[in-house]
Amino acid sequence: MSKKFDPHAPSGRIAFDARGNAVWQWRTQSGDFKSDVDTQTVKALQEDTDGKLGVAPTPTPNSQPVDHDPYSSSSAAAPRVPQKRRTLDDMRKLSEEIKRARKKSP
């Protein structure tokens, strides 16, 4: 489907549905316009446009499941290992080390 754009015979027109939303109506072979079109026509248009723009074809939805976390900043998220919580004894040792370090420095 490699037709050039002809302003006197466009592929369709913009129309408005019952809710007032803009919808595209396709021109049929008979010259009428309709909103529902054969999926093969749409795929042919998409492939033709992708070829002209140099865009790789889009994969089919069933090709590969993708586990994507939009909030993750890393490319490969490693499982997080929970850190061991500090005990009261650990905190006392840390406090003593800080006190010793302060006494040594002028």
N, C-alpha and C positions, 0 to 999 in steps of 0.2 A: 504494500500500500504506500507507494511513493508518489503521491499527488502533490503538486505545488499549490500554495494557497491562492485561491481565486476570490477576490473581494466581492465579486458579483454572484458567486455560488459558494458561500462558506459551508463548513461541515455541520453547522448548527446555529443555534441562537440561544440567548439567555431569556428565560421565562421565570415567572414567579409562581410558587405553589400556593396552596390554600392558606398557609401560615405566613406568607409573605417572604419566604426564603428564596433566594436566587437559585435556580436549577438550570442545567444545560439540557437543551432539547436537540437531538441529533436529526439531521436531514436524512430521510430515507431515499431509496431509489426512485420512488414515485414523486418525490418533492414534498411530501408531508413531513411534519416534525413529530418526534416522540421522545419521551424521557428514558424509557427502557431500551437498551441496545444490547446486541449480542456481545458476549464477553470476548469472542474471537476478534471482533472489530476493535475493542478497546486494547487488547493485548497487542494487536498488530500496530496500532498507533503508538503504544508505549515503546515497543521494540524499535520502531522507525525513529522515534524521537531520541531514544537512548543512543542509537547508532550515530545520529547526527551530532549529539552533544559529547560523545566519547565516554559515556557513562557505562560502567559494567552492568550487566543485567541483574535485576534484583532476584535474590534466591527465593524459592518457594517456601511458604511457611512451614512445611513438613520436612525441610531438608535437614536441619539440625536444631535440637533444642538448645537455647542459650540461657545460661543462668547469669543474669545481669543484675548487679546491685547499683542503682543510680546514685546512692549516697557514698559509695566506696571511692576513695581517691587512689587506691592502689590498683595496678593492673591485674595482679594475681593475689587475691586475698588469702592470706595464710590463716589457719585456725588459731584463735587467740588462746593462749595458755593462761589460766588464772594464776595470778601471783599469790605467793604465800603471804598471808596476813601477818603483820608484825604483832608480836606478843608484848605484854607489859614489860617483861624482862628486857626484850630488845630495845624498847623505848628508853628504859633506864640506862642501858649501856650507851646508847647514842647520846643521851643527855650528859653522862659523865665524860664522854670523849669531847663533846663540845666545850664543857667547862674546862677540861685540861688544855685544850687548844687555845682558849682565851687567856689562860694564865701564862702560857708560854710566849704568846705574842705580846709586844710592848704596847 
